Amino acid sequence: MKNFLFFSFLIILFIFSVSFIYASYLALKIPDFEEIENRKISQSTKIYDRSGKIMLYEVHGEEKRTIIPFEEIPENVKKATIAAEDKNFYTHMAFDWKAIIRSVFIDLFYNKRIGGSTITQQLAKNSFLSSDKILTRKIKELFLAIKLEKRYNKDEILSFYLNQIPYGGNAYGIQAAAQTYFNKNVSDLTLAETATLAALPQAPSFYSPYGSHVEDLKERTKYVLEQMKNIGYITEEEMKIAEEEKLVFAPQSKSIKAPHFTMMVMEYLREKYGEDMIETGGLRVTTTLNEELQKIAEEEVTKGAENNTELYKGKNMALVAQDPKTGQILALVGSANYFDVENEGNFNVAYQGLRQPGSAFKPFAYIEAFKKGYTPETILFDVPTEFTVNNPNCPIKQEEFNDENNKCYHPHNFDGIFKGPVSLKNALAQSINIPAVKILYLAGIEDTLKLAENFGISTLSDRSRFGLSLVLGGGEVKLTELVNAYSVFAQDGEKHKQAIILKVEDSNGKIIEEYRDEKERVIEEQYARMINDVLSDTEARAGLFQGSLNLTIFPEHEVAMKTGTTNDYVDAWTMGYTPSLVVGVWAGNNRREPMERQGGSILAAMPTWSSFLRRALENYESETFNKPEQIIREKPILRGDYLNNKQVHSILYYIDKDNPLGLNPIYPASDPQFQNWEDPVIEWAKNNIPDFATYNSVIEMKN
């Protein structure tokens, strides 16, 4: 360990020695300055739709800045800034060598970047230098900071800093920030508001109260208050009062289009190019967004959310539309109203939200089952079934869904009706629950999770959390990822990497990033086509949608679709696609309050999905899905024949779930689920097949 530290010290010493010599040369080329106001001109980053003609957002635009004298800046503002950025500001000489060494060491050996710049260095960088993350710029920054400290006293430097540092958007300086975020003069800010503004300069776009990292902003504000308390600027009581204050931000300027999508792009740019490049680098960003489809999406989501609020107490909705042939997101609405601060409208449910998909997860279990030899004609019994093994305290009653005390699990269907023997095709198309749970057991939970992960769903990694309820939506997913996963079906098993950027150019027009189609095959064509054939069959799904069936029919277009609703009506989904367009809609509430019972997927999500898709498809040519090859299995149960000389059994009587195409099991009862499945099937047969009991008693006597 000692040798490691000594070696590290030598490396750092060498770097500083070389840097100092080189800096001496560079210092000669640093331009002189007469006044701090003669600073460099920052270039704004502009974000466009896919045409490159419609600007969605300009990161700065015209700068908002109001210079206020140092003596008029409240003491708490000065102290909060020092606590947040540079607690040794009044004692160091331009730079903090300990912080620099710590920053270099962590960057070299842990590949992590932490702040090491003082307030003076930040002022030098923001006033005179580019945002390039290169050694020469850092050295120039250091020498400029030294020059600043020689020419101006500490109060003057802090005054310059507070009057021109960027606080996000086009707000430069503390007064503009106070007016932008709280609609107040800086003299009227509370301690909590002051700490919040002091938290912003470290990463203005990341910590923006209008972006997707509001919780991170709260944590950094808390850190600023704690630093102020530790330094002795405020008391512990003042800190606690400030931490408990509920902040009310001023409404954001509505000069931003497709705000949730644009903030996603901003986050992507920040992670790839850094905060400084976004703020001052003059990037020109062409995104994948189709402005026409985005407009339709926003109109339909607004209308749908208003309707759901009135009928089902579901105030929010999200929509994502994607080109499955390229992976490019064409439209995205993360919440019904981005500017509705009261209902957390700036939260991007589509990209950030983790929501249970309900039955919208079922196709992944079915496609895994198809891989293992089951067919759309395979018969499973939709009868009251207990799936907990060896628990005599689990009575099978229709009204009981899940007895937490006894760990029982006996799901029922949305309509409360059990349908007896059903093919997998009808079971999936009509979203029947008992067969879905059985198919997950047959396909295997672990294998189904692996398949979903290969399809692009990244949020189900904790395997220990999931049981058979997974197939009814027991795990949380993101709408963006679920849309991307459904695009694999649309493309016959091929996945295209999801994209939001077509091109990024620097301030000189040089292309520094450009879209490349990244694709991979994740499932054989046959199995994807089997799913498409089921989900696009209007006749097969008619029993589920009944009076709403017309919402699933699009003249001249073949559309596959699947709905999903969670048991507590917190989340309602509709997912659908053609070979050229995938659309997913989520409905519910941002704070997870359940909708009223009628607010399921068919009524709360599907109308908006249908209206959007109907309008969107006007610009698409008619396409049909490729049909799967016909499969004929030797075993009668796998090809749809469940009656064999009037003998009726559950599927576990005929197949070994680990080898369904192999020989019939010698001892079917060795499967732990066998008796749970077999008994209700026999009971169904007794009640529905004439002379079943008499005939089978004769068979038993002969045996």
For each residue, the residues with C-beta under 8 A, 3 or more apart:
1: 4 5
2: 5 6
3: 6 7
4: 1 7 8
5: 1 2 8 9
6: 2 3 9 10
7: 3 4 10 11
8: 4 5 11 12 105 108 109
9: 5 6 12 13
10: 6 7 13 14
11: 7 8 14 15 108
12: 8 9 15 16 101 104 105 108
13: 9 10 16 17
14: 10 11 17 18
15: 11 12 18 19 104
16: 12 13 19 20
17: 13 14 20 21
18: 14 15 21 22
19: 15 16 22 23 135 139
20: 16 17 23 24
21: 17 18 24 25
22: 18 19 25 26 136 139
23: 19 20 26 27 139 142 143
24: 20 21 27 28
25: 21 22 28 29
26: 22 23 29 30 136 139 140 143
27: 23 24 30 140 143
28: 24 25
29: 25 26
30: 26 27 140 143 144 147
31: 128
32:
33: 36 38 128
34: 38
35: 38
36: 33 39 123 127 148 152 160 164
37:
38: 33 34 35
39: 36 126 127 128 164
40: 127 128 129 130
41:
42: 60 63 166 279 280 282
43: 280 281 282 507
44: 58 59 60 61 282
45: 58 59 60 269 277 278 279 281 282 283 284 285
46: 55 57 58 59 283 284 285
47: 55 56 57 58 59 262 265 266 285 287
48: 51 52 53 54 55 56 284 285 286 287
49: 52 53 54 56 257 258 286 287 289 290 291 294
50: 286 287 288 289 290 291 328 330 502
51: 48 54 291
52: 48 49 286
53: 48 49
54: 48 49 51 257 291
55: 46 47 48 58 257
56: 47 48 49 256 257 258 261 262 265 287 289
57: 46 47 255 256 257 259 262 266
58: 44 45 46 47 55 61 255
59: 44 45 46 47 169 205 266 278 279
60: 42 44 45 63 166 169 170 279
61: 44 58 170 255
62: 170
63: 42 60 170 172
64: 170 171 172 176 179 180
65: 163 164 172 173 175 176
66: 173 175 176 179
67: 163 173 175
68: 72 73 163 173 174 175 186
69: 72 73 159
70: 73 155 156 158 159 162
71:
72: 68 69 187
73: 68 69 70 77 78 159 162 174 186
74: 77 78 186 187 189 194
75: 78 79
76: 79 80 189 191 194 233 234
77: 73 74 80 81 162 174 186 189 194 197 198
78: 73 74 75 81 82 158 162
79: 75 76 82 83 228 231 233 234
80: 76 77 83 84 194 195 197 198 224 228 233
81: 77 78 84 85 119 158 161 162 198 201
82: 78 79 85 86 87 89 90 119 158 231
83: 79 80 87 198 224 227 228 231 233
84: 80 81 195 198 199 201 202 220 223 224 227
85: 81 82 89 115 118 119 122 198 201 202
86: 82 89 92 96 118 119
87: 82 83 227 231
88: 91 92 96 118
89: 82 85 86 92 118 119 120 154 158
90: 82 154
91: 88
92: 86 88 89 95 96 118
93: 146 149
94: 118 120 121 142 145 146 148 149
95: 92 99 100 117 118 120 121 142 145 146
96: 86 88 92 99 100 116 118
97: 100 101
98: 101 102
99: 95 96 102 103 115 116 117 118
100: 95 96 97 103 104 116
101: 12 97 98 104 105
102: 98 99 105 106 114 116
103: 99 100 106 107 113 114 115 116
104: 12 15 100 101 107 108 116
105: 8 12 101 102 108 109
106: 102 103 109 110 112 113 114
107: 103 104 110 111 112 113 114
108: 8 11 12 104 105
109: 8 105 106
110: 106 107
111: 107
112: 106 107
113: 103 106 107
114: 102 103 106 107
115: 85 99 103 202
116: 96 99 100 102 103 104
117: 95 99 121 122 125 141
118: 85 86 88 89 92 94 95 96 99 121 122 145
119: 81 82 85 86 89 122 123 157 158 161
120: 89 94 95 123 124 145 148 149 157
121: 94 95 117 118 124 125 141 142 145
122: 85 117 118 119 125 126 161 165 201
123: 36 119 120 126 127 145 148 157 160 161 164 165
124: 120 121 127 128 129 141 144 145 148
125: 117 121 122 128 129 137 141 144 276
126: 39 122 123 129 164 165 166 280
127: 36 39 40 123 124 160 164
128: 31 33 39 40 124 125 144
129: 40 124 125 126 137 140 141 144
130: 40 137 280 281
131: 274 276 277 279 280 281
132: 137
133: 137 274 276
134: 137 138
135: 19 138 139
136: 22 26 139 140
137: 125 129 130 132 133 134 140 141
138: 134 135 141 142
139: 19 22 23 26 135 136 142 143
140: 26 27 30 129 136 137 143 144
141: 117 121 124 125 129 137 138 144 145
142: 23 94 95 121 138 139 145 146
143: 23 26 27 30 139 140 146 147
144: 30 124 125 128 129 140 141 147 148
145: 94 95 118 120 121 123 124 141 142 148 149
146: 93 94 95 142 143 149 150
147: 30 143 144 150 151
148: 36 94 120 123 124 144 145 151 152 157
149: 93 94 120 145 146 152 157
150: 146 147
151: 147 148
152: 36 148 149 156 157 160
153: 156 157
154: 89 90 157 158
155: 70 158 159
156: 70 152 153 159 160
157: 119 120 123 148 149 152 153 154 160 161
158: 70 78 81 82 89 119 154 155 161 162
159: 69 70 73 155 156 162 163
160: 36 123 127 152 156 157 163 164
161: 81 119 122 123 157 158 164 165
162: 70 73 77 78 81 158 159 165 173 174
163: 65 67 68 159 160 173 174 175
164: 36 39 65 123 126 127 160 161 172 173
165: 122 123 126 161 162 172 173 174 201
166: 42 60 126 171 172 201 204 279 280
167: 171 172 173 174 176 177 180 181 197 200 201 204
168: 171 177 180 200 204 205 207 208
169: 59 60 180 204 208 253
170: 60 61 62 63 64 176
171: 64 166 167 168 176 177 179 180 181
172: 63 64 65 164 165 166 167 176
173: 65 66 67 68 162 163 164 165 167 176 177
174: 68 73 77 162 163 165 167 177 178 186 197
175: 65 66 67 68 163 178 179 185 186
176: 64 65 66 167 170 171 172 173 179 180
177: 167 168 171 173 174 180 181 197 200
178: 174 175 181 182 184 185 186 188 189 193 197
179: 64 66 171 175 176 182 183 184 185
180: 64 167 168 169 171 176 177 250
181: 167 171 177 178 193 196 197 209 249 250
182: 178 179 189 193 248 249 250
183: 179 250
184: 178 179 188 189 193
185: 175 178 179 188
186: 68 73 74 77 174 175 178 189
187: 72 74
188: 178 184 185
189: 74 76 77 178 182 184 186 193 194 197
190: 193 194 242 245
191: 76 194 195 225 234 238 241 242 245
192: 195 196 221 225 242 243 245 247
193: 178 181 182 184 189 190 196 197 247
194: 74 76 77 80 189 190 191 197 198
195: 80 84 191 192 198 199 221 224 225 228 242
196: 181 192 193 199 200 209 217 221 224 247
197: 77 80 167 174 177 178 181 189 193 194 200
198: 77 80 81 83 84 85 194 195 201 224
199: 84 195 196 202 207 217 220 221 223 224
200: 167 168 177 196 197 203 204 207 208 217
201: 81 84 85 122 165 166 167 198 204
202: 84 85 115 199 207 220
203: 200 206 207 270 275
204: 166 167 168 169 200 201 207 208 275 279
205: 59 168 208 211 266 267 270 275 278 279
206: 203 211 213 216 267 270 275
207: 168 199 200 202 203 204 211 213 216 217 220
208: 168 169 200 204 205 211 213 217
209: 181 196 214 217 247 249
210: 249 252 259 263 346
211: 205 206 207 208 214 263 266 267 346
212: 263 264 267 346 347 348 351 352
213: 206 207 208 216 217 267
214: 209 211 217 218 346 347
215: 218 219
216: 206 207 213 219 220
217: 196 199 200 207 208 209 213 214 220 221
218: 214 215 221 222
219: 215 216 222 223
220: 84 199 202 207 216 217 223 224
221: 192 195 196 199 217 218 224 225
222: 218 219 225 226 243
223: 84 199 219 220 226 227
224: 80 83 84 195 196 198 199 220 221 227 228
225: 191 192 195 221 222 228 229 234 239 242 243
226: 222 223 229 230 239
227: 83 84 87 223 224 230 231
228: 79 80 83 195 224 225 231 233 234 239
229: 225 226 232 233 234 235 236 238 239
230: 226 227
231: 79 82 83 87 227 228
232: 229
233: 76 79 80 83 228 229
234: 76 79 191 225 228 229 238 239 242
235: 229 238 239
236: 229 239 240
237: 240 241
238: 191 229 234 235 241 242
239: 225 226 228 229 234 235 236 242 243
240: 236 237 243 244
241: 191 237 238 244 245
242: 190 191 192 195 225 234 238 239 245
243: 192 222 225 239 240
244: 240 241
245: 190 191 192 241 242
246:
247: 192 193 196 209
248: 182 341
249: 181 182 209 210 252 341
250: 180 181 182 183
251: 254 339 341
252: 210 249 256 338 339 346
253: 169 256
254: 251 339
255: 57 58 61
256: 56 57 252 253 259 262
257: 49 54 55 56 57 262 291 294
258: 49 56 261 262 289 291 294 298 331 332
259: 57 210 256 262 263 334 338 339 346
260: 263 264 332 333 334 335 338 346 348 350 351
261: 56 258 264 265 287 289 294 329 331 332 334 500
262: 47 56 57 256 257 258 259 265 266
263: 210 211 212 259 260 266 267 346 348
264: 212 260 261 267 268 332 348 351 500
265: 47 56 261 262 268 269 285 287 500 501
266: 47 57 59 205 211 262 263 269 270 278
267: 205 206 211 212 213 263 264 270 271
268: 264 265 271 272 500 501
269: 45 265 266 272 273 277 278 283 285 504
270: 203 205 206 266 267 273 274 275 278
271: 267 268
272: 268 269 513
273: 269 270 277 278 281 283 504
274: 131 133 270 277 278
275: 203 204 205 206 270 278 279
276: 125 131 133 279 280 281
277: 45 131 269 273 274 280 281 283
278: 45 59 205 266 269 270 273 274 275 281 283
279: 42 45 59 60 131 166 204 205 275 276
280: 42 43 126 130 131 166 276 277
281: 43 45 130 131 273 276 277 278 506 507
282: 42 43 44 45 506 507
283: 45 46 269 273 277 278 504 505 506 507
284: 45 46 48 504 505 506 509
285: 45 46 47 48 265 269 501 503 504 505
286: 48 49 50 52 501 502 503 504 505
287: 47 48 49 50 56 261 265 500 501 502
288: 50 323 328 329 330 499 500 501 502 515
289: 49 50 56 258 261 294 329 330 331 332 500
290: 49 50 293 294 321 330 331
291: 49 50 51 54 257 258 294 295
292: 295 296 619
293: 290 296 297 321 330 331 616
294: 49 257 258 261 289 290 291 297 298 330 331 332 333
295: 291 292 298 299
296: 292 293 299 300 331 612 615 616
297: 293 294 300 301 319 321 331 332 333 612
298: 258 294 295 301 302 333
299: 295 296 302 303
300: 296 297 303 304 319 608 611 612 615
301: 297 298 304 305 317 318 319 333 336 585 608 612
302: 298 299 305 306 336 337
303: 299 300 306 307 608 611
304: 300 301 307 308 317 336 585 587 605 607 608 611
305: 301 302 308 309 314 315 316 317 336 337 587
306: 302 303 309 310
307: 303 304 310 311 607
308: 304 305 311 312 313 314 315 317 587 595 599 604
309: 305 306 312 313 314 315
310: 306 307
311: 307 308 596 598 599 603
312: 308 309 569 595 596 598 599 603 604
313: 308 309 589 593 595 596 599
314: 305 308 309 317 572 587 588 589 595 599 604
315: 305 308 309 336 343 589 590
316: 305 335 336 343 345 349 587 588 589 590
317: 301 304 305 308 314 333 335 336 585 586 587 588 605 608
318: 301 333 334 335 348 349 350 353 479 585 586
319: 297 300 301 331 332 333 350 583 584 585 586 608 609 612
320: 329 331 332 333 350 479 480 483 583 584
321: 290 293 297 329 330 331 332 483 581 582 583 612 616
322: 327 328 329 330 483 484 487 498 581 582 583
323: 288 326 327 328 330 580 581 582
324: 327 487 488 490 491 496 577 579 580 581 582
325: 491 496 579 580
326: 323 496 499 517
327: 322 323 324 484 487 495 496 497 498 499 517 518 519
328: 50 288 322 323 498 499 500 502 515
329: 261 288 289 320 321 322 332 480 498 499 500
330: 50 288 289 290 293 294 321 322 323 581
331: 258 261 289 290 293 294 296 297 319 320 321
332: 258 260 261 264 289 294 297 319 320 321 329 350 351 480
333: 260 294 297 298 301 317 318 319 320 336 350
334: 259 260 261 318 338 347 348 349 350 351 352
335: 260 316 317 318 338 340 343 344 345 346 347 348 349 590
336: 301 302 304 305 315 316 317 333 340 345
337: 302 305 340 343 345
338: 252 259 260 334 335 345 346
339: 251 252 254 259 345 346
340: 335 336 337 343 344 345
341: 248 249 251 344 345 346
342: 345
343: 315 316 335 337 340 590
344: 335 340 341 347 590 591
345: 316 335 336 337 338 339 340 341 342 590
346: 210 211 212 214 252 259 260 263 335 338 339 341
347: 212 214 334 335 344 352 353 590
348: 212 260 263 264 318 334 335 351 352 353
349: 316 318 334 335 352 353 355 479 586 590
350: 260 318 319 320 332 333 334 353 478 479 480 586
351: 212 260 264 332 334 348 478 479 480
352: 212 334 347 348 349 478
353: 318 347 348 349 350 478 479 586
354: 459 476 477 478
355: 349 476 477 478 479 570 571 586 588
356: 473 474 475 476 477 566 570 571
357: 360 361 473 475 477 482 564 571 573
358: 361 472 473 563 564 565 566 571 572 573 601
359: 362 431 433 436 472 473 562 563 564 565 601
360: 357 363 473 482 562 563 564 573 574 575 601
361: 357 358 364 365 452 470 471 472 473 475 477 564
362: 359 365 366 428 431 436 471 472 562 564
363: 360 366 367 428 486 489 531 535 562
364: 361 367 368 448 451 452 455 485
365: 361 362 368 369 436 439 440 443 448 470 471
366: 362 363 369 370 424 428 436 439 443 531 534
367: 363 364 370 371 451 523 527 528 530 531
368: 364 365 371 372 443 444 447 448 451
369: 365 366 372 374 424 439 442 443
370: 366 367 373 374 375 376 527 530 531
371: 367 368 443 451 523 524 527
372: 368 369 442 443 660
373: 370 633 638 660 661
374: 369 370 378 424 439 442 443 638 660
375: 370 378 424 530 631 633 638 639 640
376: 370 423 424 425 530 533 534
377: 423 424 425 638 639 640
378: 374 375 423 424 633 637 638 639 640 651
379: 421 422 423 424 637 640 641 642 651
380: 421 422 424 427 434 435 438 439 651
381: 420 421 422 434 435 642 650 651 677 680 681 684
382: 413 418 419 420 421 422 427 432 434 435
383: 418 420 434 680 681 683 684
384: 396 397 398 410 412 418 434 680
385: 396 410 434 437 438 676 677 680
386: 391 394 395 396 408 409 410 676
387: 409 410 411 437 441 468 673 676
388: 391 394 406 407 408 409 676
389: 672 673 676
390: 672
391: 386 388 394 406 407 408
392:
393: 406 408
394: 386 388 391 403 406 408 409 410
395: 386 400
396: 384 385 386 400 410 680
397: 384 400 410
398: 384 412 416 418
399: 412
400: 395 396 397 403 408 410
401: 410 411 412 567
402: 408 409 410 411 469
403: 394 400 406 407 408
404: 407
405:
406: 388 391 393 394 403
407: 388 391 403 404
408: 386 388 391 393 394 400 402 403
409: 386 387 388 394 402 467 468 469
410: 384 385 386 387 394 396 397 400 401 402
411: 387 401 402 433 434 437 469 472
412: 384 398 399 401 416 418 433 434
413: 382 416 417 418 419 432 433 434
414: 431 433 565 600
415:
416: 398 412 413
417: 413
418: 382 383 384 398 412 413 434
419: 382 413 422 432
420: 381 382 383 684 688
421: 379 380 381 382 642
422: 379 380 381 382 419 426 427 430 432 435
423: 376 377 378 379 426 427 640
424: 366 369 374 375 376 377 378 379 380 427 428 435 439 534
425: 376 377 428 429 534 537 540
426: 422 423 429 430 432 540 543
427: 380 382 422 423 424 430 432 435 436 439
428: 362 363 366 424 425 431 436 534 535
429: 425 426 534 535 537 540 541 544
430: 422 426 427 540 541 543 544
431: 359 362 414 428 436 544 562 563 564
432: 382 413 419 422 426 427 435 436
433: 359 411 412 413 414 436 437 472
434: 380 381 382 383 384 385 411 412 413 418 437 438
435: 380 381 382 422 424 427 432 438 439
436: 359 362 365 366 427 428 431 432 433 439 440 471 472
437: 385 387 411 433 434 440 441 468 469 471 472
438: 380 385 434 435 441 442 651 677
439: 365 366 369 374 380 424 427 435 436 442 443 471
440: 365 436 437 443 444 445 448 468 470 471
441: 387 437 438 444 445 468 657 673
442: 369 372 374 438 439 651 655 657 660
443: 365 366 368 369 371 372 374 439 440 447 448
444: 368 440 441 447 448 657
445: 440 441 448 449 463 466 467 468 470
446: 449 450 463
447: 368 443 444 450 451
448: 364 365 368 440 443 444 445 451 452 470 471
449: 445 446 452 453 460 463 466 470
450: 446 447 453 454
451: 364 367 368 371 447 448 454 455 522 523
452: 361 364 448 449 455 457 460 485
453: 449 450 456 457 458 460 461
454: 450 451 495 522 523
455: 364 451 452 484 485 488 495 522 523
456: 453 481 484 485 488 495 498
457: 452 453 460 477 481 482 485
458: 453 461 481
459: 354 475 476 477 478 481
460: 449 452 453 457 463 466 470 475 476 477
461: 453 458
462: 465 466
463: 445 446 449 460 466
464:
465: 462 475
466: 445 449 460 462 463 469 470 474 475
467: 409 445 470 474
468: 387 409 437 440 441 445 471
469: 402 409 411 437 466 472 473 474
470: 361 365 440 445 448 449 460 466 467 473 474 475
471: 361 362 365 436 437 439 440 448 468 474
472: 358 359 361 362 411 433 436 437 469 567
473: 356 357 358 359 360 361 469 470 564 566 571
474: 356 466 467 469 470 471
475: 356 357 361 459 460 465 466 470
476: 354 355 356 459 460
477: 354 355 356 357 361 457 459 460 481 482
478: 350 351 352 353 354 355 459 481 482
479: 318 320 349 350 351 353 355 482 483 584 586
480: 320 329 332 350 351 483 484 498
481: 456 457 458 459 477 478 484 485 498
482: 357 360 457 477 478 479 485 486 573 575 584
483: 320 321 322 479 480 486 487 575 582 583 584
484: 322 327 455 456 480 481 487 488 495 498
485: 364 452 455 456 457 481 482 488
486: 363 482 483 489 490 562 575 577 582 584
487: 322 324 327 483 484 490 491 495 496 577 582
488: 324 455 456 484 485 491 493 494 495 522 523 528
489: 363 486 493 528 531 532 535 560 577
490: 324 486 487 532 560 577 578 579 580 582
491: 324 325 487 488 494 495 496 528 579
492: 525 528 529 532 626
493: 488 489 521 522 523 524 525 527 528
494: 488 491 519 520 521 522
495: 327 454 455 456 484 487 488 491 519 520 521 522
496: 324 325 326 327 487 491 517 518 519
497: 327 517 518 519
498: 322 327 328 329 456 480 481 484
499: 288 326 327 328 329 502 515
500: 261 264 265 268 287 288 289 328 329
501: 265 268 285 286 287 288 504 513 515
502: 50 286 287 288 328 499 514 515
503: 285 286 511 513 514 515
504: 269 273 283 284 285 286 501 511 512 513 514
505: 283 284 285 286 509 510 511 512
506: 281 282 283 284 509 510 512
507: 43 281 282 283
508:
509: 284 505 506
510: 505 506
511: 503 504 505 514
512: 504 505 506
513: 272 501 503 504
514: 502 503 504 511
515: 288 328 499 501 502 503
516:
517: 326 327 496 497
518: 327 496 497
519: 327 494 495 496 497
520: 494 495
521: 493 494 495 524
522: 451 454 455 488 493 494 495
523: 367 371 451 454 455 488 493 527 528
524: 371 493 521 527 528
525: 492 493 528 529 626
526: 529 530 628 629
527: 367 370 371 493 523 524 530 531
528: 367 488 489 491 492 493 523 524 525 531 532
529: 492 525 526 532 533 625 626 627 628
530: 367 370 375 376 526 527 533 534 628
531: 363 366 367 370 489 527 528 534 535 560
532: 489 490 492 528 529 535 536 560 625 626 628
533: 376 529 530 536 537 625 627 628
534: 366 376 424 425 428 429 530 531 537 540
535: 363 428 429 489 531 532 541 560 561 562
536: 532 533 558 559 560 561 625
537: 425 429 533 534 540 541
538: 541 542 549 552 553
539: 542
540: 425 426 429 430 534 537 543
541: 429 430 535 537 538 544 545 549 552 561
542: 538 539 545 546 549
543: 426 430 540 546
544: 429 430 431 541 563 602
545: 541 542 548 549 551 552 602
546: 542 543 549
547:
548: 545 551 552 602 603 606
549: 538 541 542 545 546 552 553
550: 553
551: 545 548 606 607 610
552: 538 541 545 548 549 559 561 576 606 610
553: 538 549 550 559
554: 557 559 613 614 617
555:
556: 622
557: 554 578 617 620 622 623
558: 536 578 622 623 624 625
559: 536 552 553 554 576 577 578 613
560: 489 490 531 532 535 536 576 577 578 625
561: 535 536 541 552 574 575 576 577 609
562: 359 360 362 363 431 486 535 574 575 576
563: 358 359 360 431 544 572 573 574 575 600 601 602 605 606
564: 357 358 359 360 361 362 431 473 571 572 573 574 575 601
565: 358 359 414 569 571 572 573 600 601
566: 356 358 473 569 570 571 572
567: 401 472
568: 594
569: 312 565 566 572 594 595 596 597 599 600
570: 355 356 566 588 589 592 593 594 595
571: 355 356 357 358 473 564 565 566 586 587 588
572: 314 358 563 564 565 566 569 586 587 588 595 599 600 601 604 605
573: 357 358 360 482 563 564 565 584 585 586 587 601 605
574: 360 561 562 563 564 584 585 601 605 606 608 609 610
575: 360 482 483 486 561 562 563 564 582 583 584 585
576: 552 559 560 561 562 582 583 584 609 613
577: 324 486 487 489 490 559 560 561 581 582 583
578: 490 557 558 559 560 581 617 620 623
579: 324 325 490 491 623 624 625
580: 323 324 325 490 620 621 623
581: 321 322 323 324 330 577 578 613 616 617 620
582: 321 322 323 324 483 486 487 490 575 576 577
583: 319 320 321 322 483 575 576 577 609 612 613 616
584: 319 320 479 482 483 486 573 574 575 576 609
585: 301 304 317 318 319 573 574 575 605 606 608 609 612
586: 317 318 319 349 350 353 355 479 571 572 573 605
587: 304 305 308 314 316 317 571 572 573 595 599 601 604 605 608
588: 314 316 317 355 570 571 572 592 595 604
589: 313 314 315 316 570 592 593 594 595
590: 315 316 335 343 344 345 347 349
591: 344
592: 570 588 589
593: 313 570 589
594: 568 569 570 589
595: 308 312 313 314 569 570 572 587 588 589 599 604
596: 311 312 313 569 599
597: 569 600
598: 311 312 603
599: 308 311 312 313 314 569 572 587 595 596 603 604
600: 414 563 565 569 572 597 603 604
601: 358 359 360 563 564 565 572 573 574 587 604 605 606
602: 544 545 548 563 605 606
603: 311 312 548 598 599 600 606 607
604: 308 312 314 572 587 588 595 599 600 601
605: 304 317 563 572 573 574 585 586 587 601 602 608 609
606: 548 551 552 563 574 585 601 602 603 609 610
607: 304 307 551 603 610 611
608: 300 301 303 304 317 319 574 585 587 605 611 612
609: 319 561 574 576 583 584 585 605 606 612 613
610: 551 552 574 606 607 613 614
611: 300 303 304 607 608 614 615
612: 296 297 300 301 319 321 583 585 608 609 615 616
613: 554 559 576 581 583 609 610 616 617
614: 554 610 611 617 618
615: 296 300 611 612 618
616: 293 296 321 581 583 612 613 619 620
617: 554 557 578 581 613 614 620
618: 614 615
619: 292 616
620: 557 578 580 581 616 617 623
621: 580
622: 556 557 558
623: 557 558 578 579 580 620
624: 558 579
625: 529 532 533 536 558 560 579
626: 492 525 529 532
627: 529 533
628: 526 529 530 532 533 631
629: 526
630:
631: 375 628
632: 639
633: 373 375 378 638 639 661
634: 638 639
635: 638 639 654 655 661 664
636: 639 640 641 642 644 654
637: 378 379 640 641 642 651 654 655
638: 373 374 375 377 378 633 634 635 655 660 661
639: 375 377 378 632 633 634 635 636
640: 375 377 378 379 423 636 637
641: 379 636 637 644
642: 379 381 421 636 637 648
643: 646 647 648 689
644: 636 641 647 648
645: 699
646: 643 689 691 692 695 696
647: 643 644 696 699
648: 642 643 644 681 682 684 685 689 692
649: 652 653 654 668 678 681 682
650: 381 653 674 677 678 681
651: 378 379 380 381 438 442 637 654 655 677
652: 649 655 657 665 668 671 673 674 677 678
653: 649 650 664 665 668 674 678
654: 635 636 637 649 651 664 665 668
655: 442 635 637 638 651 652 659 660 662 664 665
656: 659 660 662 663 664 665 671
657: 441 442 444 652 660 671
658:
659: 655 656 662
660: 372 373 374 442 638 655 656 657
661: 373 633 635 638
662: 655 656 659
663: 656
664: 635 653 654 655 656 668
665: 652 653 654 655 656 668 670 671
666:
667: 670
668: 649 652 653 654 664 665 671 674 678
669: 674 675
670: 665 667 674
671: 652 656 657 665 668 674
672: 389 390
673: 387 389 441 652 676 677
674: 650 652 653 668 669 670 671 677 678
675: 669 678 679
676: 385 386 387 388 389 673 679 680
677: 381 385 438 650 651 652 673 674 680 681
678: 649 650 652 653 668 674 675 681 682
679: 675 676 682 683
680: 381 383 384 385 396 676 677 683 684
681: 381 383 648 649 650 677 678 684 685
682: 648 649 678 679 685 686
683: 383 679 680 686 687
684: 381 383 420 648 680 681 687 688
685: 648 681 682 688 689 692
686: 682 683 689 692 693
687: 683 684
688: 420 684 685 692
689: 643 646 648 685 686 692
690:
691: 646 694 695
692: 646 648 685 686 688 689 695 696
693: 686 696 697
694: 691 697 698
695: 646 691 692 698 699
696: 646 647 692 693 699 700
697: 693 694 700 701
698: 694 695 701 702
699: 645 647 695 696 702 703
700: 696 697 703
701: 697 698
702: 698 699
703: 699 700
